[in-house]
Amino acid sequence: MRIRTLAAGLTGLLLLGAAPAPPGVSQAALMADGPAPKLSDYRLFTDAGARHPNARVTPYALNTPLFTDYAEKHRFAYLPPGTQARYRAEGVLDLPVGAALIKTFAYPADLRRPGEKVRFIETRVLIHKPEGWTAQAYVWNADQSEAVLKRAGARMEVSVIDEHGKPLTIDYAVPNQNQCKECHQLDKAISPIGPKARNLNGDYAYAGAGENQLVHWTRLGLLAGAPKPADAPRTPRWDDPAEPLDARARAYLDGNCAHCHNARGVASNSGLFLDLEERNPVTWGVGKHPVAAGRGSGDLKDDIVPGRPDDSILAYRMASTEPGVMMPELGRSMTHEEGVALIRAWIKAMPASTGSAGDR
């Protein structure tokens, strides 16, 4: 299994005898009634550029993450002193009040050289308050010295060199607060999406030493109740060719679609549930007519037609960039060519009997 690596410059060790230790995370700022005007007000990082996490701010990665216009993502979890996350076999870890999840979206100057000459675009912060979770987005300034609160969202042009060596301009969208609520909604309340045990059941390079994330969190006292990794569920890696095609495709749909397309999400009325826990092929689209796709269906009849990706609404909408047609409808402005290719290959390889009456 490949080991996750943190982008160069994100972590570092303080030298003994150097300047006094910086103050810890500002719990007062996290628990305040309103959001902090600047990301640095939370003191989640020890430097203004948010490259060095503060005490009890732990980096993590997901086995299969959401695609966001080829952005790099740097994820961290903060747990207040004296608290632990509790293991859950299904759903997000039980994170204590006062916890925060931090995700920075960034781009290298050249997509062929990840981790080099990286520009931070925005940092999103989910905070667990007594009344529930809140979500805020902070946009980075030009000199990368501070990120400021953007309640109304923003649109930004990001220029990079693509994987073919050609200039690429990305129409990057920072979500507004309502859009944050839409994607992070579970039972009509804001909820984290990514830090599930099965998404964390994989290796990460901590200060150069690879370790399973569930083991690491447990060893540091940040997680209670987790079994050995072999006994915990695991989300497959969508981009690992050693994984079975079916497992990779289901993991991709889980990571990119299931935050809305689940029985408790904003797309629950669609009847199309794409989370890994769903076992019925019809429910995740095989031979299923859309409830109300409108022009989004492209005049196609079923979400998935086994063996025929060209006739499958799911593949059609993933390939589109047209508003009102494209899925996911938020979080991207371009087609994830590799993801679409994976789903098309999966549908093409699907036996015609998949989703037959016996599976309903």
Buried (B, 14 or more C-beta within 10 A) or exposed (E): EEBBBBBEEBBEEEEEEEEEEEEBBBBEBBBBEEBBEBBBBBBBBBBBBBBBBBBBBBBBBBBBBBBBBBBBBBBBBBBBEEBBBEBBEEBBBBBEBBBBBBBBBBBBEBBEEBBEEBBBBBBBBBBBBEEEBBBBBBBBEEEBEBBBBBEEBBEEEBEBBBEEEEEBEBEBBBBBBEBBBBBBBBEEEBBBBBBBBBBBBBBBBBEEEBBBBBBBBBEEEBBBBBEEBEEBBBBBBBBBEEBEBEBBBBBBBBBBBBBBBBEBBBBBEBBBBBBBEBEEBBBBBBBBEBEEBEEBBBEBBBBBBBBBBEBBBBBBBBBBEEEEBBBBBBBBEEBBEEBBEBBBBBBBBBEEEBBBEEBE
